[in-house]
Amino acid sequence: MISVVTLWETLMQSAKTGTAGYQSAAEFNRDLAAVQLSAMSLLCPLYAKNTLVQELLSPFVKSVDISLTKPEECFYFLGATINGIPSYPITPLQAPLYSSSPVRAPSAKNPAAYHYLVDGDITYIHSGTLAGTMQYIRKPEAATVVLTPVSTPTRDYVTPTEGADLEWPESAFNLILALMQQKLGLELKEDLLTMVGAQSAQQEIQNV
């Protein structure tokens, strides 16, 4: 897990040499929620073909009994296994072909399965009963920092404590940090070393 306090403190160090900073826990927590979803949007489409992405998203992958609707917590639908057969994703426009084609249509002699999504509904094209599991990447739980004001004769400051840490693995720290820095609009005077790590990872992902 990523410590929300460590993330906050690192961002505050960036803000000291940048052009902006946070003043309230509410703003930080709101932007952190948006950044987590942005990270998911970046990574989820690459899940099936990149082991680094699989590692980063591993805390959020779930497998449940198959159903005709996406669970409310589902952020990205990965697929399904129907009667032991992996389901292949298709588009709604392809459905008539895969349902009726003598070559592609699932049957007792052709053990195949397909699925497509329309909004939150899932349609499966398969042979036999609908039984099996479906896999998806769930939304992250909210991570929050608590800032307690402290006043002394010489200065006022806040002390951060965790309300809830991030579920992401430590290896995702630089990615989340870079996205939070972009959210802040920081223009750092020194090299953004933490952003380099995230950008390098993204380049490696794109090169796969």
Accessible surface in RSA format (square Angstrom, percent):
REM  Atomic radii and reference values for relative SASA: ProtOr
REM  Chains: A
REM  Algorithm: Lee & Richards
REM  Probe-radius: 1.40
REM  Slices: 20
REM RES _ NUM      All-atoms   Total-Side   Main-Chain    Non-polar    All polar
REM                ABS   REL    ABS   REL    ABS   REL    ABS   REL    ABS   REL
RES MET A   1   133.10  68.9  97.37  64.4  35.74  85.1  57.09  48.5  76.02 100.7
RES ILE A   2     0.48   0.3   0.42   0.3   0.05   0.1   0.48   0.3   0.00   0.0
RES SER A   3    39.67  33.5  36.05  48.1   3.62   8.3  26.98  57.5  12.69  17.8
RES VAL A   4     0.00   0.0   0.00   0.0   0.00   0.0   0.00   0.0   0.00   0.0
RES VAL A   5    26.74  17.6  26.74  24.2   0.00   0.0  26.74  23.2   0.00   0.0
RES THR A   6    65.83  46.8  65.68  66.6   0.15   0.4  41.97  56.4  23.86  36.1
RES LEU A   7     0.01   0.0   0.01   0.0   0.00   0.0   0.01   0.0   0.00   0.0
RES TRP A   8    24.45   9.8  24.45  11.8   0.00   0.0  24.14  12.9   0.31   0.5
RES GLU A   9    82.69  47.5  81.05  61.3   1.63   3.9  26.93  52.1  55.75  45.5
RES THR A  10    38.21  27.2  34.32  34.8   3.89   9.3  25.47  34.2  12.74  19.3
RES LEU A  11     0.00   0.0   0.00   0.0   0.00   0.0   0.00   0.0   0.00   0.0
RES MET A  12    31.45  16.3  30.16  20.0   1.29   3.1  15.63  13.3  15.82  21.0
RES GLN A  13   107.65  60.2 100.83  73.7   6.83  16.3  40.82  86.9  66.83  50.7
RES SER A  14    11.92  10.1   8.34  11.1   3.58   8.3   3.23   6.9   8.69  12.2
RES ALA A  15    20.30  18.7   9.16  14.1  11.13  25.3   9.34  13.2  10.96  29.0
RES LYS A  16   153.86  75.1 114.99  70.6  38.87  92.6  83.88  75.5  69.99  74.5
RES THR A  17    51.75  36.8  47.95  48.6   3.81   9.1  51.48  69.2   0.27   0.4
RES GLY A  18    20.76  25.6   0.00   N/A  20.76  25.6   0.25   0.7  20.51  45.9
RES THR A  19    94.89  67.5  56.70  57.5  38.19  91.0  59.73  80.2  35.16  53.2
RES ALA A  20    40.65  37.4  26.05  40.2  14.60  33.2  38.60  54.4   2.05   5.4
RES GLY A  21    36.09  44.5   0.00   N/A  36.09  44.5   9.68  26.6  26.41  59.2
RES TYR A  22    23.26  10.9   8.95   5.1  14.32  37.3   9.25   7.0  14.01  17.3
RES GLN A  23   161.52  90.3 131.21  95.9  30.31  72.2  57.37 122.1 104.15  79.0
RES SER A  24    39.79  33.6  36.77  49.1   3.02   6.9  37.24  79.3   2.55   3.6
RES ALA A  25    24.93  22.9  20.40  31.5   4.54  10.3  20.40  28.7   4.54  12.0
RES ALA A  26    74.83  68.8  60.86  93.9  13.97  31.8  68.14  96.0   6.69  17.7
RES GLU A  27    68.10  39.1  67.64  51.2   0.46   1.1  15.36  29.7  52.74  43.1
RES PHE A  28     0.00   0.0   0.00   0.0   0.00   0.0   0.00   0.0   0.00   0.0
RES ASN A  29    31.29  21.6  27.28  26.4   4.00   9.6  13.05  31.4  18.23  17.6
RES ARG A  30   150.06  63.0 139.00  70.9  11.06  26.3  78.14 106.8  71.92  43.6
RES ASP A  31    13.58   9.5  13.53  13.5   0.05   0.1   0.05   0.1  13.53  13.5
RES LEU A  32     0.05   0.0   0.05   0.0   0.00   0.0   0.05   0.0   0.00   0.0
RES ALA A  33    47.62  43.8  43.00  66.4   4.62  10.5  45.90  64.6   1.72   4.6
RES ALA A  34    38.54  35.4  30.24  46.7   8.30  18.9  36.12  50.9   2.42   6.4
RES VAL A  35     4.11   2.7   3.82   3.5   0.29   0.7   4.11   3.6   0.00   0.0
RES GLN A  36     2.77   1.5   2.77   2.0   0.00   0.0   0.49   1.0   2.28   1.7
RES LEU A  37    75.18  41.9  74.85  53.6   0.33   0.8  75.18  52.8   0.00   0.0
RES SER A  38    58.58  49.5  47.03  62.8  11.54  26.6  22.65  48.2  35.93  50.3
RES ALA A  39     0.00   0.0   0.00   0.0   0.00   0.0   0.00   0.0   0.00   0.0
RES MET A  40     0.00   0.0   0.00   0.0   0.00   0.0   0.00   0.0   0.00   0.0
RES SER A  41    67.02  56.6  50.73  67.7  16.29  37.5  35.61  75.8  31.41  44.0
RES LEU A  42    56.88  31.7  45.50  32.5  11.38  28.6  52.14  36.6   4.74  12.8
RES LEU A  43     1.29   0.7   1.29   0.9   0.00   0.0   1.29   0.9   0.00   0.0
RES CYS A  44     1.62   1.2   0.62   0.7   1.00   2.3   0.62   1.6   1.00   1.1
RES PRO A  45    74.50  54.3  55.85  50.9  18.66  67.8  55.99  46.2  18.51 115.1
RES LEU A  46    37.57  20.9  37.57  26.9   0.00   0.0  37.57  26.4   0.00   0.0
RES TYR A  47    42.72  19.9  42.69  24.3   0.04   0.1  18.87  14.2  23.86  29.4
RES ALA A  48    93.57  86.0  62.32  96.2  31.25  71.1  67.05  94.4  26.52  70.2
RES LYS A  49   132.27  64.5 112.11  68.8  20.17  48.0  67.33  60.6  64.94  69.2
RES ASN A  50    13.85   9.6   9.87   9.5   3.98   9.6   4.00   9.6   9.85   9.5
RES THR A  51   112.13  79.7 104.77 106.2   7.36  17.5  73.75  99.1  38.37  58.0
RES LEU A  52    52.96  29.5  49.07  35.1   3.90   9.8  52.54  36.9   0.43   1.1
RES VAL A  53     0.00   0.0   0.00   0.0   0.00   0.0   0.00   0.0   0.00   0.0
RES GLN A  54    59.85  33.5  57.39  41.9   2.47   5.9  13.47  28.7  46.38  35.2
RES GLU A  55    88.82  51.0  80.88  61.2   7.94  18.9  37.60  72.7  51.22  41.8
RES LEU A  56     6.87   3.8   6.87   4.9   0.00   0.0   6.87   4.8   0.00   0.0
RES LEU A  57     0.00   0.0   0.00   0.0   0.00   0.0   0.00   0.0   0.00   0.0
RES SER A  58    65.70  55.5  49.23  65.7  16.47  37.9  35.57  75.7  30.13  42.2
RES PRO A  59    51.64  37.6  24.29  22.1  27.35  99.4  37.73  31.2  13.91  86.5
RES PHE A  60     0.00   0.0   0.00   0.0   0.00   0.0   0.00   0.0   0.00   0.0
RES VAL A  61    49.91  32.8  29.54  26.7  20.37  49.1  29.54  25.7  20.37  55.3
RES LYS A  62    77.67  37.9  72.54  44.5   5.13  12.2  39.38  35.4  38.29  40.8
RES SER A  63    70.42  59.5  40.75  54.4  29.67  68.3  32.37  68.9  38.05  53.3
RES VAL A  64    45.24  29.8  37.56  34.0   7.68  18.5  45.24  39.3   0.00   0.0
RES ASP A  65   117.78  82.5 108.94 108.4   8.84  20.9  32.83  77.3  84.95  84.7
RES ILE A  66    23.68  13.5   6.60   4.9  17.08  41.2   6.60   4.8  17.08  46.4
RES SER A  67    41.48  35.1  35.57  47.5   5.92  13.6  37.54  79.9   3.94   5.5
RES LEU A  68   104.54  58.2  99.58  71.2   4.96  12.5  99.58  69.9   4.96  13.4
RES THR A  69    73.73  52.4  72.55  73.5   1.18   2.8  46.69  62.7  27.04  40.9
RES LYS A  70    62.14  30.3  46.09  28.3  16.05  38.2  11.76  10.6  50.37  53.7
RES PRO A  71    36.87  26.9  21.88  19.9  14.99  54.5  33.56  27.7   3.31  20.5
RES GLU A  72   166.13  95.4 142.56 107.9  23.57  56.1  65.90 127.5 100.23  81.8
RES GLU A  73    59.45  34.1  53.78  40.7   5.68  13.5  34.02  65.8  25.44  20.8
RES CYS A  74     9.68   7.3   0.01   0.0   9.67  22.7   0.01   0.0   9.67  10.4
RES PHE A  75    54.95  27.5  34.58  21.4  20.37  53.0  36.40  22.1  18.55  53.1
RES TYR A  76    77.82  36.3  75.59  43.0   2.23   5.8  45.86  34.5  31.95  39.4
RES PHE A  77    23.73  11.9   5.24   3.2  18.49  48.1   5.24   3.2  18.49  52.9
RES LEU A  78    52.74  29.4  19.63  14.0  33.11  83.2  21.09  14.8  31.65  85.2
RES GLY A  79     7.24   8.9   0.00   N/A   7.24   8.9   7.24  19.9   0.00   0.0
RES ALA A  80     5.25   4.8   0.00   0.0   5.25  11.9   0.00   0.0   5.25  13.9
RES THR A  81    42.49  30.2  42.49  43.1   0.00   0.0  24.32  32.7  18.17  27.5
RES ILE A  82     2.22   1.3   1.64   1.2   0.58   1.4   1.64   1.2   0.58   1.6
RES ASN A  83    71.88  49.6  39.20  37.9  32.68  78.7  35.69  85.9  36.19  35.0
RES GLY A  84    63.82  78.7   0.00   N/A  63.82  78.7  31.88  87.5  31.94  71.5
RES ILE A  85    47.81  27.2  47.34  35.3   0.46   1.1  47.81  34.4   0.00   0.0
RES PRO A  86   102.08  74.4  93.34  85.1   8.75  31.8  93.34  77.1   8.75  54.4
RES SER A  87    12.05  10.2   0.00   0.0  12.05  27.8   0.31   0.7  11.74  16.5
RES TYR A  88   131.78  61.5 129.26  73.5   2.52   6.6  83.59  62.8  48.19  59.4
RES PRO A  89    83.32  60.7  75.14  68.5   8.18  29.7  75.30  62.2   8.02  49.8
RES ILE A  90    14.69   8.4   0.34   0.3  14.35  34.6   5.02   3.6   9.68  26.3
RES THR A  91    70.98  50.5  69.57  70.5   1.41   3.4  67.06  90.1   3.92   5.9
RES PRO A  92    64.97  47.3  55.94  51.0   9.02  32.8  56.16  46.4   8.81  54.8
RES LEU A  93   167.29  93.2 145.71 104.2  21.57  54.2 148.28 104.1  19.00  51.1
RES GLN A  94    71.60  40.0  68.98  50.4   2.62   6.2  19.79  42.1  51.81  39.3
RES ALA A  95    11.37  10.5  11.37  17.5   0.00   0.0  11.37  16.0   0.00   0.0
RES PRO A  96    89.48  65.2  80.36  73.3   9.12  33.2  88.83  73.3   0.65   4.1
RES LEU A  97    87.70  48.8  82.34  58.9   5.37  13.5  86.52  60.8   1.18   3.2
RES TYR A  98    29.13  13.6  29.13  16.6   0.00   0.0   5.47   4.1  23.65  29.2
RES SER A  99    61.54  52.0  38.79  51.8  22.75  52.4  28.77  61.3  32.77  45.9
RES SER A 100    88.26  74.6  61.97  82.7  26.30  60.6  48.74 103.8  39.52  55.4
RES SER A 101    11.75   9.9   7.42   9.9   4.33  10.0   6.45  13.7   5.30   7.4
RES PRO A 102   135.90  99.0  95.61  87.2  40.29 146.5 107.48  88.7  28.42 176.6
RES VAL A 103   120.54  79.3 103.64  93.8  16.91  40.7 108.15  94.0  12.40  33.6
RES ARG A 104    99.14  41.6  96.90  49.4   2.24   5.3  12.85  17.6  86.29  52.3
RES ALA A 105    20.76  19.1  17.35  26.8   3.41   7.8  17.35  24.4   3.41   9.0
RES PRO A 106    20.30  14.8   3.55   3.2  16.75  60.9   3.55   2.9  16.75 104.1
RES SER A 107    48.29  40.8  42.46  56.7   5.83  13.4  38.25  81.4  10.04  14.1
RES ALA A 108   103.25  94.9  64.58  99.7  38.67  88.0  73.90 104.1  29.35  77.7
RES LYS A 109   200.74  97.9 168.69 103.5  32.05  76.3 117.99 106.2  82.75  88.1
RES ASN A 110    42.48  29.3  41.35  40.0   1.13   2.7  16.45  39.6  26.03  25.2
RES PRO A 111    91.63  66.8  73.56  67.1  18.07  65.7  76.90  63.5  14.74  91.6
RES ALA A 112    20.32  18.7  15.36  23.7   4.97  11.3  18.21  25.6   2.12   5.6
RES ALA A 113     3.64   3.3   1.01   1.6   2.63   6.0   1.01   1.4   2.63   7.0
RES TYR A 114    20.82   9.7  20.82  11.8   0.00   0.0   9.24   6.9  11.59  14.3
RES HIS A 115     5.95   3.3   5.91   4.1   0.04   0.1   1.22   1.3   4.73   5.5
RES TYR A 116    36.84  17.2  34.47  19.6   2.36   6.2   8.10   6.1  28.74  35.4
RES LEU A 117    57.08  31.8  37.16  26.6  19.92  50.1  37.16  26.1  19.92  53.6
RES VAL A 118    75.80  49.9  71.61  64.8   4.19  10.1  75.10  65.3   0.70   1.9
RES ASP A 119   132.31  92.7 101.56 101.1  30.76  72.7  41.52  97.7  90.79  90.5
RES GLY A 120    32.11  39.6   0.00   N/A  32.11  39.6  24.44  67.1   7.67  17.2
RES ASP A 121    82.56  57.8  81.66  81.3   0.89   2.1  21.39  50.3  61.17  61.0
RES ILE A 122     4.36   2.5   0.00   0.0   4.36  10.5   0.00   0.0   4.36  11.8
RES THR A 123    55.60  39.5  53.46  54.2   2.13   5.1  30.87  41.5  24.73  37.4
RES TYR A 124    20.35   9.5   1.53   0.9  18.82  49.0   1.53   1.2  18.82  23.2
RES ILE A 125    20.77  11.8  17.52  13.1   3.25   7.8  20.77  15.0   0.00   0.0
RES HIS A 126    52.37  28.6  27.37  19.0  25.00  64.0  11.00  11.3  41.37  48.1
RES SER A 127    44.87  37.9  28.19  37.6  16.67  38.4  14.72  31.3  30.15  42.2
RES GLY A 128    61.72  76.1   0.00   N/A  61.72  76.1  39.30 107.9  22.42  50.2
RES THR A 129   105.58  75.1  95.97  97.3   9.61  22.9  86.31 115.9  19.27  29.1
RES LEU A 130    62.41  34.8  34.86  24.9  27.55  69.2  34.86  24.5  27.55  74.1
RES ALA A 131    46.64  42.9  42.63  65.8   4.00   9.1  46.63  65.7   0.00   0.0
RES GLY A 132    31.31  38.6   0.00   N/A  31.31  38.6  19.38  53.2  11.93  26.7
RES THR A 133    49.92  35.5  49.67  50.4   0.26   0.6  40.32  54.2   9.61  14.5
RES MET A 134     2.36   1.2   2.36   1.6   0.00   0.0   2.36   2.0   0.00   0.0
RES GLN A 135    44.89  25.1  44.89  32.8   0.00   0.0  26.45  56.3  18.44  14.0
RES TYR A 136     2.88   1.3   2.88   1.6   0.00   0.0   0.00   0.0   2.88   3.6
RES ILE A 137     0.00   0.0   0.00   0.0   0.00   0.0   0.00   0.0   0.00   0.0
RES ARG A 138    33.13  13.9  33.13  16.9   0.00   0.0   6.57   9.0  26.56  16.1
RES LYS A 139    94.04  45.9  89.31  54.8   4.73  11.3  45.52  41.0  48.53  51.7
RES PRO A 140    20.83  15.2   3.92   3.6  16.91  61.5   3.95   3.3  16.88 104.9
RES GLU A 141   110.86  63.6 106.58  80.6   4.28  10.2  36.06  69.7  74.80  61.1
RES ALA A 142    70.61  64.9  53.01  81.8  17.60  40.0  57.35  80.8  13.26  35.1
RES ALA A 143     3.63   3.3   0.01   0.0   3.62   8.2   0.01   0.0   3.62   9.6
RES THR A 144    43.87  31.2  43.87  44.5   0.00   0.0  35.12  47.2   8.75  13.2
RES VAL A 145     2.13   1.4   0.00   0.0   2.13   5.1   0.00   0.0   2.13   5.8
RES VAL A 146    72.98  48.0  71.25  64.5   1.73   4.2  72.98  63.4   0.00   0.0
RES LEU A 147    29.87  16.6  10.81   7.7  19.06  47.9  10.81   7.6  19.06  51.3
RES THR A 148    68.09  48.4  66.49  67.4   1.59   3.8  51.64  69.4  16.45  24.9
RES PRO A 149   109.82  80.0  92.80  84.6  17.02  61.9  93.08  76.9  16.73 104.0
RES VAL A 150    46.66  30.7  40.55  36.7   6.12  14.7  45.33  39.4   1.33   3.6
RES SER A 151    90.02  76.1  59.70  79.7  30.32  69.8  37.44  79.7  52.58  73.7
RES THR A 152    50.14  35.7  36.31  36.8  13.84  33.0  40.07  53.8  10.08  15.2
RES PRO A 153   145.89 106.3  99.77  91.0  46.12 167.6 113.02  93.3  32.87 204.3
RES THR A 154   125.70  89.4  89.91  91.1  35.79  85.3  80.45 108.1  45.25  68.4
RES ARG A 155   143.59  60.3 132.37  67.5  11.22  26.7  56.31  77.0  87.28  52.9
RES ASP A 156   112.51  78.8  84.44  84.0  28.07  66.4  33.22  78.2  79.29  79.1
RES TYR A 157    76.60  35.8  63.95  36.4  12.66  32.9  44.79  33.7  31.82  39.2
RES VAL A 158    55.91  36.8  44.55  40.3  11.36  27.4  44.55  38.7  11.36  30.8
RES THR A 159    57.05  40.6  55.92  56.7   1.12   2.7  47.49  63.8   9.56  14.5
RES PRO A 160    21.69  15.8  13.48  12.3   8.21  29.8  13.48  11.1   8.21  51.0
RES THR A 161    65.50  46.6  64.32  65.2   1.18   2.8  56.14  75.4   9.35  14.1
RES GLU A 162   101.33  58.2  83.40  63.1  17.93  42.7  16.94  32.8  84.39  68.9
RES GLY A 163    45.29  55.8   0.00   N/A  45.29  55.8  14.71  40.4  30.57  68.5
RES ALA A 164    39.94  36.7  33.28  51.4   6.65  15.1  39.94  56.2   0.00   0.0
RES ASP A 165    45.82  32.1  35.24  35.1  10.58  25.0   1.98   4.7  43.84  43.7
RES LEU A 166     0.19   0.1   0.00   0.0   0.19   0.5   0.19   0.1   0.00   0.0
RES GLU A 167    35.26  20.2  30.09  22.8   5.16  12.3  15.19  29.4  20.07  16.4
RES TRP A 168     0.00   0.0   0.00   0.0   0.00   0.0   0.00   0.0   0.00   0.0
RES PRO A 169    28.19  20.5  23.83  21.7   4.35  15.8  28.19  23.3   0.00   0.0
RES GLU A 170   111.63  64.1 100.85  76.3  10.79  25.7  59.14 114.4  52.50  42.9
RES SER A 171    63.27  53.5  26.09  34.8  37.19  85.7  38.94  82.9  24.34  34.1
RES ALA A 172     0.52   0.5   0.00   0.0   0.52   1.2   0.52   0.7   0.00   0.0
RES PHE A 173    35.03  17.5  34.97  21.7   0.07   0.2  34.97  21.2   0.07   0.2
RES ASN A 174    58.60  40.4  57.40  55.5   1.20   2.9   7.97  19.2  50.63  48.9
RES LEU A 175    20.04  11.2  18.94  13.5   1.10   2.8  18.94  13.3   1.10   3.0
RES ILE A 176     0.06   0.0   0.06   0.0   0.00   0.0   0.06   0.0   0.00   0.0
RES LEU A 177     0.08   0.0   0.08   0.1   0.00   0.0   0.08   0.1   0.00   0.0
RES ALA A 178     3.68   3.4   3.68   5.7   0.00   0.0   3.68   5.2   0.00   0.0
RES LEU A 179    34.84  19.4  32.07  22.9   2.77   7.0  32.07  22.5   2.77   7.4
RES MET A 180     0.00   0.0   0.00   0.0   0.00   0.0   0.00   0.0   0.00   0.0
RES GLN A 181     5.05   2.8   4.14   3.0   0.91   2.2   2.83   6.0   2.22   1.7
RES GLN A 182   108.25  60.5  83.78  61.2  24.46  58.2  37.25  79.3  71.00  53.8
RES LYS A 183   105.17  51.3  74.61  45.8  30.56  72.8  35.73  32.2  69.44  74.0
RES LEU A 184    22.04  12.3   6.53   4.7  15.52  39.0   9.65   6.8  12.40  33.4
RES GLY A 185    42.21  52.1   0.00   N/A  42.21  52.1  33.24  91.2   8.97  20.1
RES LEU A 186    19.78  11.0   0.92   0.7  18.86  47.4   0.92   0.6  18.86  50.7
RES GLU A 187   124.46  71.5 112.32  85.0  12.14  28.9  41.76  80.8  82.70  67.5
RES LEU A 188    31.37  17.5   6.62   4.7  24.76  62.2   6.62   4.7  24.75  66.6
RES LYS A 189   186.11  90.8 145.73  89.4  40.38  96.1  96.67  87.0  89.43  95.3
RES GLU A 190    89.99  51.7  76.17  57.6  13.82  32.9  62.68 121.2  27.31  22.3
RES ASP A 191   115.80  81.1 101.52 101.0  14.28  33.8  23.78  56.0  92.03  91.8
RES LEU A 192    50.26  28.0  43.83  31.4   6.43  16.2  44.73  31.4   5.52  14.9
RES LEU A 193   137.50  76.6 124.91  89.4  12.58  31.6 125.24  88.0  12.26  33.0
RES THR A 194    40.75  29.0  38.25  38.8   2.50   6.0  37.73  50.7   3.03   4.6
RES MET A 195    15.90   8.2  15.90  10.5   0.00   0.0  13.73  11.7   2.17   2.9
RES VAL A 196    77.96  51.3  77.92  70.5   0.03   0.1  77.92  67.7   0.03   0.1
RES GLY A 197    29.81  36.8   0.00   N/A  29.81  36.8  22.25  61.1   7.56  16.9
RES ALA A 198     8.23   7.6   4.40   6.8   3.83   8.7   6.89   9.7   1.34   3.6
RES GLN A 199    86.69  48.5  85.28  62.3   1.41   3.4  27.68  58.9  59.01  44.8
RES SER A 200    45.85  38.7  44.12  58.9   1.73   4.0  25.17  53.6  20.69  29.0
RES ALA A 201    29.23  26.9  27.00  41.7   2.22   5.1  28.73  40.5   0.50   1.3
RES GLN A 202    62.62  35.0  61.45  44.9   1.18   2.8   9.28  19.8  53.34  40.5
RES GLN A 203   108.32  60.6 107.88  78.8   0.44   1.1  27.60  58.8  80.72  61.2
RES GLU A 204   105.26  60.4 100.74  76.2   4.51  10.7  39.76  76.9  65.50  53.5
RES ILE A 205     8.33   4.7   4.51   3.4   3.82   9.2   4.51   3.2   3.82  10.4
RES GLN A 206   120.64  67.5  89.51  65.4  31.13  74.1  36.93  78.6  83.71  63.5
RES ASN A 207   126.91  87.5  91.95  88.9  34.96  84.2  29.53  71.1  97.38  94.1
RES VAL A 208   108.27  71.2  54.97  49.8  53.31 128.4  81.65  70.9  26.62  72.2
END  Absolute sums over single chains surface
CHAIN  1 A    11484.8       9142.0       2342.8       6735.2       4749.6
END  Absolute sums over all chains
TOTAL         11484.8       9142.0       2342.8       6735.2       4749.6
